[in-house]
Amino acid sequence: MGETGREALLAFADELRRLRQQAGGPSLNSLVAVAAARGRPLARSTLSDKLNAKSLPDWDFVTGYLGACVAYAEQAGIRLPAELTDQARWEAAYWRLLAAADAARADDRLATAARAERGRQAHAGTAPSAPAPFVPRQLPAAVRHFAGRSAPLTALTALLTEPVGPPGTVPVCTIGGTAGVGKTALAVHWAHRVADRFPDGQLYVDLRGFDPESPALSPAEAVAGFLEALAVPPERIPVGLAAQAALYRSLLADRRVLVLLDNARDADQVRPLLPSSPGCLVLVTSRNQLPGLVTAEGARPLPLGLLSPAEGRELLSRRLGAERVAAEPEAVDRIVAAAAGLPLALAIVAARAATYPDFRLARFAAELTASRGALDAFSGGEAGVDVRAVLSWSYRGLDPAAASLFRALGTHPGPDVSVPAAASLAALAPDEVRRPLAVLTRANLLTEHAPGRYALHDLLRAYAVELAVATDSAGLRRAALCRLLDHYLHTAYAAALLLHKHRDDIDLPAAHPGTAVPAPADRDEAWAWLAAEHRALLAAIGLAVEHGLPTHAWQLAWSVNTYLDRVGAWTDQSRAQELALRAATAAGDRDGQARAHRNRAVACLRLGAYDEAHEHLERSRQLYAELGDRVGGGRTELNLGILAERQHDHRRALRHAQRAHRLFEAAGHAQGQANALNNIGWYHIQLGDHLRALDYCGQALVRQQQTGNRYWEAHAWDSLGFAHHHLGRHRDALDCYRQALVLWRETGERYYESVTLMHVGDSHQATAEPDAARAAWGQALDVLDQLGHPDAALVRSRLDAAPPAR
């Protein structure tokens, strides 16, 4: 039901509920009992349905409900207001509801009910109606094996229940999407499903907006075809587009007709074909977004994306048979992945498989895998069923700047690209690249899935790469790649220093001219940028390794290490450092190797791979010693101490922390000395010397506050709290923990936040505050579960052993 009809139904339900309230608020069961005693039974489910405006009530329900409420009120001695017992008033309200429901183009059931009831008011023996006008049925055949698309179908069906617009307007929906995504298939499938909602007919025309063989259909040709379909004699068709369009609109006035305008090039091609009857509905499909229709005609845009893997499997199942698909699930998954969610690509593979019913699907999957994303595997032998040919129809219409950017975007590893990254690829300023990005988006060769972030699916990327190799020199392609990696490296490095300003500097290569390097303004902006670029940064590291740029590879991995560690993306962290180590080793870069070994060890520590962590740390320590880098050596000793602690060897851990302190002291590195002092104090706690621990951790806290290192200050507060806890000073411990939690949350350190929360729970437990203890442990468990960390088992054991909450 449309908005007007919906409002009428809600208002009517409000009146039904008001009557019940005035009658004393009987329960539904009470009303059922009273209605049964009156011989007018009402079902409880029906009462709930109608009172909550879930469907249109019939008149028998209204009268039965009215009688039950009146009878209940009389039994309770309640005198109802006359307006609520006036049946004529209820009848008038009910007819108004039916009129609104019918006017709002309700679905079949509601429209039929509304018309049937309104028909009771008609006088018997009315004059015979005029001969029915000719009803066109022009929809082409629907795709037999249509699959998926539940969300777009729901959105289209919702158009039927929208409010009727002002006089002279018509609801319009534009279905947009890239070539081969199934716009026409969706529109025709849905149009057939709802054809009976448009009893005055369905009009269809292919406007040929992107046909490489034939010119686009002119509006005059399309209108003439519609007039012919409406059985207008040739002698009655006026001369000129304006007069023809006026006749077309006149013929559709006060009629319910579905108009499907397929493959539109632009808004100017569509406007003369729009009727002016609110009872009509217009669907427009186009590879372009047609913003002019959205702006001027109020069209509802419906972007059509790629098929999900499940929808892709459903499509193959419908085309090839459920049994054949179920027999080779792995091959089916490989085919779906290779098609990248593009229905045309899947249809081409399915057609080949259907032609050879005795061939295993694994053979077709192997062909696609061997093609490595190339488009040759998706050729159906004819232009209309060849992915490359179909995509070329959109590419040919681009201006030179947009075409050049599209080719360059094939270099980007995905999953999406920001405006500055696109600007770097094109060697343009960010403001200048927005226009070609908009052109590509309007052509549906790109999708702006979030503000300022653009994606192109894998087959479009493969097509862009083909075009770049055929069109642009190797030097131009290499320069674009270098600018892209410079963009990510320099921006990630700036963001990393905002997250952890006390990290040791590294020397970056100078950015190539034309590289966009937006500097994050503060820590929050840096964090947001890293989160948005998380997947792209990991892909960029792999891209740098693949193309022989080892410095970019290990420095990118170094720059994202703090972020990945703090958000708990330790598998990503490990993979990034593995690539960094491979690149630095191949280049003979010992500094890069030492850093990558140590950062890889940190990820291994987080993941519990202690033997592997030890190997990386020993190699890192050896490299730092060869380089004479005491600061790097000191940091590695701290990590070795953490490893020894995880292995419950606290005396060895203490020795590593003391070695680290000596190295930092020899290097004159105040920050490192403060870090080492805190670790020395922490290991004294593990060894039971809590007073000495307070001394070391107190020194560390003062030095951290002097250097402004908030991250390590949090460590010091947590260590002090732990020492106080073991000395029985639980209130002092809780005060320290609260300070640590503020800083952990400020720096975005999730894992150590959970550690401190565990400590908070332990202190509350020690002070006989079980509810507070459970609350703190519960928060710690939430964090660890989000991180997928094995320490969650320790917290669960605490919660299981704790008394139940009071």
Secondary structure in CASP SS format (residue, H / E / C, confidence):
PFRMAT SS
TARGET T0000
AUTHOR 0000-0000-0000
METHOD secondary structure of the structure
MODEL  1
M C 1.00
G C 1.00
E H 1.00
T H 1.00
G H 1.00
R H 1.00
E H 1.00
A H 1.00
L H 1.00
L H 1.00
A H 1.00
F H 1.00
A H 1.00
D H 1.00
E H 1.00
L H 1.00
R H 1.00
R H 1.00
L H 1.00
R H 1.00
Q H 1.00
Q H 1.00
A C 1.00
G C 1.00
G C 1.00
P C 1.00
S C 1.00
L H 1.00
N H 1.00
S H 1.00
L H 1.00
V H 1.00
A H 1.00
V H 1.00
A H 1.00
A H 1.00
A H 1.00
R C 1.00
G C 1.00
R C 1.00
P C 1.00
L C 1.00
A C 1.00
R H 1.00
S H 1.00
T H 1.00
L H 1.00
S H 1.00
D H 1.00
K H 1.00
L H 1.00
N C 1.00
A C 1.00
K C 1.00
S C 1.00
L C 1.00
P C 1.00
D C 1.00
W H 1.00
D H 1.00
F H 1.00
V H 1.00
T H 1.00
G H 1.00
Y H 1.00
L H 1.00
G H 1.00
A H 1.00
C H 1.00
V H 1.00
A H 1.00
Y H 1.00
A H 1.00
E H 1.00
Q H 1.00
A C 1.00
G C 1.00
I C 1.00
R C 1.00
L C 1.00
P C 1.00
A H 1.00
E H 1.00
L H 1.00
T H 1.00
D C 1.00
Q H 1.00
A H 1.00
R H 1.00
W H 1.00
E H 1.00
A H 1.00
A H 1.00
Y H 1.00
W H 1.00
R H 1.00
L H 1.00
L H 1.00
A H 1.00
A H 1.00
A H 1.00
D H 1.00
A H 1.00
A C 1.00
R C 1.00
A C 1.00
D C 1.00
D H 1.00
R H 1.00
L H 1.00
A H 1.00
T H 1.00
A H 1.00
A H 1.00
R H 1.00
A H 1.00
E H 1.00
R H 1.00
G H 1.00
R C 1.00
Q C 1.00
A C 1.00
H C 1.00
A C 1.00
G C 1.00
T C 1.00
A C 1.00
P C 1.00
S C 1.00
A C 1.00
P C 1.00
A C 1.00
P C 1.00
F C 1.00
V C 1.00
P C 1.00
R E 1.00
Q C 1.00
L C 1.00
P C 1.00
A C 1.00
A C 1.00
V C 1.00
R C 1.00
H C 1.00
F C 1.00
A C 1.00
G C 1.00
R C 1.00
S H 1.00
A H 1.00
P H 1.00
L H 1.00
T H 1.00
A H 1.00
L H 1.00
T H 1.00
A H 1.00
L H 1.00
L H 1.00
T H 1.00
E C 1.00
P C 1.00
V C 1.00
G C 1.00
P C 1.00
P C 1.00
G C 1.00
T C 1.00
V C 1.00
P C 1.00
V E 1.00
C E 1.00
T E 1.00
I E 1.00
G E 1.00
G C 1.00
T C 1.00
A C 1.00
G C 1.00
V C 1.00
G C 1.00
K H 1.00
T H 1.00
A H 1.00
L H 1.00
A H 1.00
V H 1.00
H H 1.00
W H 1.00
A H 1.00
H H 1.00
R H 1.00
V C 1.00
A H 1.00
D H 1.00
R H 1.00
F C 1.00
P C 1.00
D C 1.00
G C 1.00
Q E 1.00
L E 1.00
Y E 1.00
V E 1.00
D E 1.00
L C 1.00
R C 1.00
G C 1.00
F C 1.00
D C 1.00
P C 1.00
E C 1.00
S C 1.00
P C 1.00
A C 1.00
L C 1.00
S C 1.00
P H 1.00
A H 1.00
E H 1.00
A H 1.00
V H 1.00
A H 1.00
G H 1.00
F H 1.00
L H 1.00
E H 1.00
A H 1.00
L C 1.00
A C 1.00
V C 1.00
P C 1.00
P H 1.00
E H 1.00
R H 1.00
I C 1.00
P C 1.00
V C 1.00
G C 1.00
L H 1.00
A H 1.00
A H 1.00
Q H 1.00
A H 1.00
A H 1.00
L H 1.00
Y H 1.00
R H 1.00
S H 1.00
L H 1.00
L H 1.00
A C 1.00
D C 1.00
R C 1.00
R C 1.00
V C 1.00
L E 1.00
V E 1.00
L E 1.00
L E 1.00
D E 1.00
N C 1.00
A C 1.00
R C 1.00
D C 1.00
A H 1.00
D H 1.00
Q H 1.00
V H 1.00
R H 1.00
P H 1.00
L H 1.00
L C 1.00
P C 1.00
S C 1.00
S C 1.00
P C 1.00
G C 1.00
C C 1.00
L E 1.00
V E 1.00
L E 1.00
V E 1.00
T E 1.00
S E 1.00
R C 1.00
N C 1.00
Q C 1.00
L C 1.00
P H 1.00
G H 1.00
L H 1.00
V H 1.00
T H 1.00
A H 1.00
E C 1.00
G C 1.00
A C 1.00
R E 1.00
P E 1.00
L E 1.00
P E 1.00
L C 1.00
G C 1.00
L C 1.00
L C 1.00
S C 1.00
P H 1.00
A H 1.00
E H 1.00
G H 1.00
R H 1.00
E H 1.00
L H 1.00
L H 1.00
S H 1.00
R H 1.00
R H 1.00
L H 1.00
G C 1.00
A H 1.00
E H 1.00
R H 1.00
V H 1.00
A H 1.00
A H 1.00
E C 1.00
P H 1.00
E H 1.00
A H 1.00
V H 1.00
D H 1.00
R H 1.00
I H 1.00
V H 1.00
A H 1.00
A H 1.00
A H 1.00
A C 1.00
G C 1.00
L C 1.00
P H 1.00
L H 1.00
A H 1.00
L H 1.00
A H 1.00
I H 1.00
V H 1.00
A H 1.00
A H 1.00
R H 1.00
A H 1.00
A H 1.00
T H 1.00
Y C 1.00
P C 1.00
D C 1.00
F C 1.00
R C 1.00
L H 1.00
A H 1.00
R H 1.00
F H 1.00
A H 1.00
A H 1.00
E H 1.00
L H 1.00
T H 1.00
A H 1.00
S H 1.00
R C 1.00
G C 1.00
A C 1.00
L C 1.00
D H 1.00
A H 1.00
F H 1.00
S E 1.00
G C 1.00
G C 1.00
E C 1.00
A H 1.00
G H 1.00
V H 1.00
D E 1.00
V H 1.00
R H 1.00
A H 1.00
V H 1.00
L H 1.00
S H 1.00
W H 1.00
S H 1.00
Y H 1.00
R C 1.00
G C 1.00
L C 1.00
D C 1.00
P H 1.00
A H 1.00
A H 1.00
A H 1.00
S H 1.00
L H 1.00
F H 1.00
R H 1.00
A H 1.00
L H 1.00
G C 1.00
T C 1.00
H C 1.00
P C 1.00
G C 1.00
P C 1.00
D C 1.00
V E 1.00
S E 1.00
V H 1.00
P H 1.00
A H 1.00
A H 1.00
A H 1.00
S H 1.00
L H 1.00
A H 1.00
A C 1.00
L C 1.00
A C 1.00
P H 1.00
D H 1.00
E H 1.00
V H 1.00
R H 1.00
R H 1.00
P H 1.00
L H 1.00
A H 1.00
V H 1.00
L H 1.00
T H 1.00
R H 1.00
A C 1.00
N C 1.00
L C 1.00
L C 1.00
T E 1.00
E E 1.00
H E 1.00
A E 1.00
P C 1.00
G C 1.00
R E 1.00
Y E 1.00
A E 1.00
L C 1.00
H C 1.00
D H 1.00
L H 1.00
L H 1.00
R H 1.00
A H 1.00
Y H 1.00
A H 1.00
V H 1.00
E H 1.00
L H 1.00
A H 1.00
V H 1.00
A H 1.00
T H 1.00
D C 1.00
S C 1.00
A H 1.00
G H 1.00
L H 1.00
R H 1.00
R H 1.00
A H 1.00
A H 1.00
L H 1.00
C H 1.00
R H 1.00
L H 1.00
L H 1.00
D H 1.00
H H 1.00
Y H 1.00
L H 1.00
H H 1.00
T H 1.00
A H 1.00
Y H 1.00
A H 1.00
A H 1.00
A H 1.00
L H 1.00
L H 1.00
L H 1.00
H C 1.00
K C 1.00
H C 1.00
R C 1.00
D C 1.00
D C 1.00
I C 1.00
D C 1.00
L C 1.00
P C 1.00
A C 1.00
A C 1.00
H C 1.00
P C 1.00
G C 1.00
T C 1.00
A C 1.00
V C 1.00
P C 1.00
A C 1.00
P C 1.00
A C 1.00
D C 1.00
R H 1.00
D H 1.00
E H 1.00
A H 1.00
W H 1.00
A H 1.00
W H 1.00
L H 1.00
A H 1.00
A H 1.00
E C 1.00
H H 1.00
R H 1.00
A H 1.00
L H 1.00
L H 1.00
A H 1.00
A H 1.00
I H 1.00
G H 1.00
L H 1.00
A H 1.00
V H 1.00
E H 1.00
H C 1.00
G C 1.00
L C 1.00
P H 1.00
T H 1.00
H H 1.00
A H 1.00
W H 1.00
Q H 1.00
L H 1.00
A H 1.00
W H 1.00
S H 1.00
V H 1.00
N H 1.00
T H 1.00
Y H 1.00
L H 1.00
D H 1.00
R H 1.00
V C 1.00
G C 1.00
A C 1.00
W H 1.00
T H 1.00
D H 1.00
Q H 1.00
S H 1.00
R H 1.00
A H 1.00
Q H 1.00
E H 1.00
L H 1.00
A H 1.00
L H 1.00
R H 1.00
A H 1.00
A H 1.00
T H 1.00
A H 1.00
A H 1.00
G C 1.00
D C 1.00
R H 1.00
D H 1.00
G H 1.00
Q H 1.00
A H 1.00
R H 1.00
A H 1.00
H H 1.00
R H 1.00
N H 1.00
R H 1.00
A H 1.00
V H 1.00
A H 1.00
C H 1.00
L H 1.00
R H 1.00
L H 1.00
G C 1.00
A C 1.00
Y H 1.00
D H 1.00
E H 1.00
A H 1.00
H H 1.00
E H 1.00
H H 1.00
L H 1.00
E H 1.00
R H 1.00
S H 1.00
R H 1.00
Q H 1.00
L H 1.00
Y H 1.00
A H 1.00
E H 1.00
L H 1.00
G C 1.00
D C 1.00
R H 1.00
V H 1.00
G H 1.00
G H 1.00
G H 1.00
R H 1.00
T H 1.00
E H 1.00
L H 1.00
N H 1.00
L H 1.00
G H 1.00
I H 1.00
L H 1.00
A H 1.00
E H 1.00
R H 1.00
Q C 1.00
H C 1.00
D C 1.00
H H 1.00
R H 1.00
R H 1.00
A H 1.00
L H 1.00
R H 1.00
H H 1.00
A H 1.00
Q H 1.00
R H 1.00
A H 1.00
H H 1.00
R H 1.00
L H 1.00
F H 1.00
E H 1.00
A H 1.00
A H 1.00
G C 1.00
H C 1.00
A H 1.00
Q H 1.00
G H 1.00
Q H 1.00
A H 1.00
N H 1.00
A H 1.00
L H 1.00
N H 1.00
N H 1.00
I H 1.00
G H 1.00
W H 1.00
Y H 1.00
H H 1.00
I H 1.00
Q H 1.00
L C 1.00
G C 1.00
D C 1.00
H H 1.00
L H 1.00
R H 1.00
A H 1.00
L H 1.00
D H 1.00
Y H 1.00
C H 1.00
G H 1.00
Q H 1.00
A H 1.00
L H 1.00
V H 1.00
R H 1.00
Q H 1.00
Q H 1.00
Q H 1.00
T H 1.00
G C 1.00
N C 1.00
R H 1.00
Y H 1.00
W H 1.00
E H 1.00
A H 1.00
H H 1.00
A H 1.00
W H 1.00
D H 1.00
S H 1.00
L H 1.00
G H 1.00
F H 1.00
A H 1.00
H H 1.00
H H 1.00
H H 1.00
L C 1.00
G C 1.00
R C 1.00
H H 1.00
R H 1.00
D H 1.00
A H 1.00
L H 1.00
D H 1.00
C H 1.00
Y H 1.00
R H 1.00
Q H 1.00
A H 1.00
L H 1.00
V H 1.00
L H 1.00
W H 1.00
R H 1.00
E H 1.00
T H 1.00
G C 1.00
E C 1.00
R H 1.00
Y H 1.00
Y H 1.00
E H 1.00
S H 1.00
V H 1.00
T H 1.00
L H 1.00
M H 1.00
H H 1.00
V H 1.00
G H 1.00
D H 1.00
S H 1.00
H H 1.00
Q H 1.00
A H 1.00
T C 1.00
A C 1.00
E C 1.00
P H 1.00
D H 1.00
A H 1.00
A H 1.00
R H 1.00
A H 1.00
A H 1.00
W H 1.00
G H 1.00
Q H 1.00
A H 1.00
L H 1.00
D H 1.00
V H 1.00
L H 1.00
D H 1.00
Q H 1.00
L H 1.00
G C 1.00
H C 1.00
P C 1.00
D C 1.00
A H 1.00
A H 1.00
L H 1.00
V H 1.00
R H 1.00
S H 1.00
R H 1.00
L H 1.00
D H 1.00
A H 1.00
A C 1.00
P C 1.00
P C 1.00
A C 1.00
R C 1.00
END
